Amino acid sequence: MSEAADVPQLDRDTALALVSKNGNALKDVSKELQGDPELVMAAVVQNGSALRFADKELKAERSIVLAAVRQNGHALEHATGDLKADQDLALVAVQQKGVALKFVSPEIQGCRDVVLPAVRQNGDALVYAAKDLQGDRALVLEAIHQKGVAFKHASKELRADLEMVMAAVGQYGDTLAYAAKPLQGDRNVVMVAVGQMGIALRHASKKLRGDPGVVLHAVQHDGEALQYASKELQANYEVVLAAVHQKGSALQYAGKDLQADRRIVIAAVKQAGSSLRFADVAQRAEKEVVLVAVRQCGKALEHAAPEMRADREVVLAALTRQPAALSFADEELRADLGLLTAAVKKSGEVMKYAALELRSNRELVLAAVQKQGSALAYACGDLQADKDVVLCAVQQYGKALSHSAEAFRSDPDVVLAAVLQDGIALKFASEQLRGRRDIVIAAIGQNGLSLEHASSELQADRAIVLAAVGSHGCALRHASPVLQDDPEVVLSAVKKHGGAFQSASAKLRADKHTVLSAVQASGKALHFCSKEFQADREIVLLALANWGSALKFAAKELQADPDIVRTAVRQQGVALAHASKEFKADRGTVLSAVSQDGEALMFAAPELQGDRDIVLASVAQRGAALKYASKELQSD
């Protein structure tokens, strides 16, 4: 038996619901359903690329391909028949994704009316244009204005054209790489290129990489450009100073003599302390230099000479900037109580790098956990068993309870302090305390989801569960089955979070009175109702009253009900996405939708995206909606 035969086949309604949420799920339905026009349309509207899973005949169906390329221009790749030669279809595709030009017929790739909007959407589409259009001056200018690097696809003649090269490098300096050799040696061109992107210097002629004015201009915009300068200029004091002022790491490209120059090195580490690693060995042993570096980046201490890593003033400066720099300090200083006392005031986590003997210092550990409770993890075992220390830690960070001695997980004082700071810390309490009412009430008061860690008895306690779902509706999933079947508890949860309805008992989700109350509290609850209730007009109308997009979960016949659809789009314009096809082409419905949210225009039928009044209403509500209007109105 084939693998496909082992896959259970979905019925049409289930498949339709599935592809409406995830278009690519079309690949998992039967061959018969992959040939169902309505189902395939739903899939490509959700995800245009789903077209690749459609039956061959539907890949040649213009309305389906049009819907697909509206959502994802790349879907044109999967179209068959003459559709790749359909100019209007190609235009829709490239307006959505410029590089969809790759999938049109050669004739369309030579059509200026299609190629121009393609390169305006994505300059890289120029690579797929016909050769004569790659030499079209105005068109190539549009491409490089959208993406400078598109210049590499221009004709050889245009890459040797001074005006075109100037436009390209002014937009993106690195396109100098694609200019004709003579223009890579044109000083004016290169000055524009390196002014836009310093490292474009790498594409300049050898002569210009040795020109002090050009190189200085480049490194002022990006110090890293120094690596492409001539050896002479890498040893030029003025050029190197400008480079390290802009980017300290440029010190690595400086001549050896300048890596040993104090003023140059100080300028570099002042900009980026970590560039100390590129300094001459002697400079890394200079206290003035190292102090500047670690004050900019504490971890620069790693690159200092050993004697500097043993210098108390230097290490203290590093720790003040970045406590983790202690890991690079001399072993003796990692055991310096005064130094660590100053460091933990910045970050308790510094205890991770402290000498073992200091992890036993009660006063130091107390200071650390007061600053950062998680530092309890680095304390010695005796202090993890010290109640005062542990209390300080959990009051700052509840989950520090996990680092305490086992005995404290059964200590009511400690656990209560922990859950008051973070309810989820209940997870680390003993089984006995997870069943203690006052502890659990404190935990769910801080975070309702901590109900997950309460004992099964308390998960069945009505008052506790009501408190939990009142804090976070989704706590209902941790309640006992009996309480998941309690209408008051369930409705309390749903009021807090509509998604909580999925945790209600099957019995309540099948009870119309409960369902009515649930969708009235949150329209999102409709998602978790039975098909029977998703087809119930009264229930759906109540859901739509507070969340228009609940239309997505309504039965197909209700997505085609005038009152239902209008209620949905008046509440939330983009609910139009879930209306049946005829309403997306209904002028009154679409006008209501775009008046509520201009973005709804994206879901309107093509002819209404070309309706002046509707587009005006859309852009009046949201200017950005213009991108969904027809080509004619976009240029009006």
Phi, psi and omega in degrees: 000138181289160179298322181298326182290340180277348182274122181297135182276135180277145174284165188300314182297319179294317180297319180297317179296321182293311183288338177291335179264330182215095185306323183291351175293351177304332181293340184265358181266170183292160178302322180300315181287335175290350176253008180273113186304316183293318181293318179294321178300316179299320181294312184286334175294323179283321181208105185305327183293347178296346179305331183296341181264357183284159174300148183306320182297322181285339175288348177254005181271115189302316184297324180287316179295322178299315179297322181294312183286339173295324181276323181207107183306329181297343180299341180300336178304328186264000178287151179235182179070217183268006187292334178288349178254008180275111187298317181295320179294317179299320181298316178298317182296312184287335175290333178274318178218105184308319184285001172295349176304335179301330189260001179275168180291159178305325180297318180290327177295345177257005181267113185300325182295337177265318184294322182299308177296333178295312182286337175289330179279322179206110183306330181296345178298343180303331181298335182262359180284155177299153185306318182295329179282336175289351176250007180277111187306309184295320182293317179295323176300319177299319181296314183285337174291328178280319179208106186309321184294348177298343180303333182296343181264000180287160180296159180302323181295317181289331178285353175251007182267120185304313182298317181293317180296318178300318179296319182293310182289337176288333178274320183208102188307324185290352176290355173305333179301333186259359178285154177299149184309315181300326181281339174287348177251007178273118186301319181296318179297312183295322178298320178294317182298310183287339175288332178272324180209106186309318184287359173297347177305332182297339182261359180284160178296158180303321181298316182285336175288353175249009180270115184305320181294316180294313182294319178300318179297320181293310184290337176291335178266332177202107182305330181299341179297343180303331182296340182260359179284161177295160179303323180298318182281338174289347177251009181272122186303311184296317181294313182294320179299317178296321181295312183286335173297323181280320180210110185305325182295347177297346178304330181296339182262357181285157176297157183303320181298323182281337174289347178254004181272121186302314183297319179296312183295318179298319178298320181293310184287338175292325179279321180210102184306325182295345179289357174305331182295342181265356181283158175301149182307319182296322180290330179286353176254001179273121185300318180300316180295312183295322178299318178298318182295310185287337176287337177272324181210107184306322184288354174298344177304331179304328186263359179284159177295153182309320181294333177284328178285351176253005181270121186300317182296318180295313181296320179297320178297320179295316181292326178297323180279318187208098185307327181296348178298344179304332181297341181258356181285158176301146183305322181296322181285334177289352176249013182272111184300316181299318180296314180294324179299319177291322184291319183291344175291338177269319182201125178294334182297346179299339179299339178301330185255002182288154176298152184304322182295332180281340177287352177257001182276111187300314183297319180293314181296321176301315179298321181294312183287337175292327179279319185210101185305328182297344179296346178303333180299335185259359179284157178290165183302323180298321182280336174287349177251013179263116187300317181297319180295313181296319177300316178301318182295310185288335176290334178270325184211100187308320184288355175297346176306330181293342181260359182277166175298149184308325184300326184286345177287348177248008181268115183302320181297313183292312182296320179298316178298321181294311183288336175291331178276321180208107183306327183294344177299345176305333179305329186263000180282161178293161179302322181298314183284337175287352176250007180267125190302311184295325179294313182294321178299319178296318182296311182289337174294330178275322181203109183305330182291349178292351175305333179304328186261001178284162178294159180299328179296316181283336174290347177254007180270117188301315182296318180293316180294320176300319178294320181295310181290336175289336176274317180210112185307324184289355174297344180304329182294344180259000179282161178292157178305325180298317182281337173289349179253010181262114184305317182295318179296313182298315181293326176298319179293315183296323177300327180279323182204114183305327182294346180296339184298336179293342179267357178291156179296156177301325180298313181290325179289349177255003181260117187298318181301316179294317181297318177301316180294322182294312182288335176290325178286322179203117180302336181296341180295338180302330180303328187255012177275162177290163179301326179301314182282333176289347177254005181269117186302316182298315181294315182296319179299320178296320179295316183294334182299334179240354176204096184305326183288358173297345177305330179303329185259001178284155178299154183306318183294330178281336175289352178245013180266121185306312182295319180298309184296317181293323175299317182297310185286334175291328180278323182208104187308319184289357173297346177305332180303332186257003178281159178292164187305320184295330180282336175288345178250006180269119188300316182295317180295314181295321179297318177298318182295310183289336177289332178275322179207111182306332181298340180299342180303332182297339183260359180285156177297151182309319182295329179277340173287350176251008179273118187303314183296319181292317179294320178299318178296323180295309184287336175293326180277321179208108185307323183295347181293346180304332182295345180264357180283164179296161181304319183297315182285334176293333181258009179282000000 
